Amino acid sequence: MFSLSNSQYTCQDYISDHIWKTSSH
């Protein structure tokens, strides 16, 4: 696991990654 507050992973990145994963199915 990773900490959102302790990384450069932003909400936008999270959403984009989620969309990419869901659309790749």
N, C-alpha and C positions, 0 to 999 in steps of 0.2 A: 504493500500500500504506500501511498504518498500523501504528503500534506499540501493542500492547495495553498495555504498561507505561507508555505516554506518552499515554494517553487515558482517558476515563471508560467505555470499552467493557469491560464485565465479562464473565466467563465465562457468566453467566446471559444476558446480552444476546446473546452470540455464539450460544449454544444456541437461544435464542428466535428469533433471526434465521434461523438455519439451518433450524429447524423450519418457520418461516413460508415460507421459500423453497421447501423441499421439498414442502410441502403445497399450495403455490400452483400446482403443476404439474398 
